[in-house]
């Protein structure tokens, strides 16, 4: 009797931390992004579970690295502060 061995060949999905796109289209837009992001950081500085970030990739769907966006500013209530390379919704 011959038994076929099956292997799990499911490859790991890579979620890049950069899309190669510029952060802003011009200096005025960049200045506003930084101003708003930093003021939100100050506003929520004493609140442990408010994550504020700007211009990084957000992946809302597990298993799909093509569905993504890079919001200029992102405020997430209920999540701890800290550094992240990207925001994977299902891990948060």
Secondary structure as a PSIPRED ss2 file (coil, helix, strand):
# PSIPRED VFORMAT (PSIPRED V4.0)

   1 X C   1.000  0.000  0.000
   2 X C   1.000  0.000  0.000
   3 X C   1.000  0.000  0.000
   4 X C   1.000  0.000  0.000
   5 X C   1.000  0.000  0.000
   6 X C   1.000  0.000  0.000
   7 X C   1.000  0.000  0.000
   8 X C   1.000  0.000  0.000
   9 X C   1.000  0.000  0.000
  10 X C   1.000  0.000  0.000
  11 X C   1.000  0.000  0.000
  12 X C   1.000  0.000  0.000
  13 X C   1.000  0.000  0.000
  14 X C   1.000  0.000  0.000
  15 X C   1.000  0.000  0.000
  16 X C   1.000  0.000  0.000
  17 X C   1.000  0.000  0.000
  18 X C   1.000  0.000  0.000
  19 X C   1.000  0.000  0.000
  20 X C   1.000  0.000  0.000
  21 X C   1.000  0.000  0.000
  22 X C   1.000  0.000  0.000
  23 X C   1.000  0.000  0.000
  24 X C   1.000  0.000  0.000
  25 X C   1.000  0.000  0.000
  26 X C   1.000  0.000  0.000
  27 X H   0.000  1.000  0.000
  28 X H   0.000  1.000  0.000
  29 X H   0.000  1.000  0.000
  30 X H   0.000  1.000  0.000
  31 X H   0.000  1.000  0.000
  32 X H   0.000  1.000  0.000
  33 X H   0.000  1.000  0.000
  34 X H   0.000  1.000  0.000
  35 X H   0.000  1.000  0.000
  36 X H   0.000  1.000  0.000
  37 X H   0.000  1.000  0.000
  38 X H   0.000  1.000  0.000
  39 X H   0.000  1.000  0.000
  40 X H   0.000  1.000  0.000
  41 X H   0.000  1.000  0.000
  42 X H   0.000  1.000  0.000
  43 X H   0.000  1.000  0.000
  44 X C   1.000  0.000  0.000
  45 X C   1.000  0.000  0.000
  46 X C   1.000  0.000  0.000
  47 X C   1.000  0.000  0.000
  48 X C   1.000  0.000  0.000
  49 X C   1.000  0.000  0.000
  50 X E   0.000  0.000  1.000
  51 X E   0.000  0.000  1.000
  52 X E   0.000  0.000  1.000
  53 X E   0.000  0.000  1.000
  54 X C   1.000  0.000  0.000
  55 X C   1.000  0.000  0.000
  56 X C   1.000  0.000  0.000
  57 X C   1.000  0.000  0.000
  58 X E   0.000  0.000  1.000
  59 X E   0.000  0.000  1.000
  60 X C   1.000  0.000  0.000
  61 X C   1.000  0.000  0.000
  62 X C   1.000  0.000  0.000
  63 X C   1.000  0.000  0.000
  64 X C   1.000  0.000  0.000
  65 X C   1.000  0.000  0.000
  66 X C   1.000  0.000  0.000
  67 X C   1.000  0.000  0.000
  68 X C   1.000  0.000  0.000
  69 X E   0.000  0.000  1.000
  70 X C   1.000  0.000  0.000
  71 X C   1.000  0.000  0.000
  72 X C   1.000  0.000  0.000
  73 X C   1.000  0.000  0.000
  74 X E   0.000  0.000  1.000
  75 X E   0.000  0.000  1.000
  76 X E   0.000  0.000  1.000
  77 X E   0.000  0.000  1.000
  78 X C   1.000  0.000  0.000
  79 X C   1.000  0.000  0.000
  80 X C   1.000  0.000  0.000
  81 X C   1.000  0.000  0.000
  82 X C   1.000  0.000  0.000
  83 X C   1.000  0.000  0.000
  84 X C   1.000  0.000  0.000
  85 X C   1.000  0.000  0.000
  86 X C   1.000  0.000  0.000
  87 X E   0.000  0.000  1.000
  88 X E   0.000  0.000  1.000
  89 X H   0.000  1.000  0.000
  90 X H   0.000  1.000  0.000
  91 X H   0.000  1.000  0.000
  92 X C   1.000  0.000  0.000
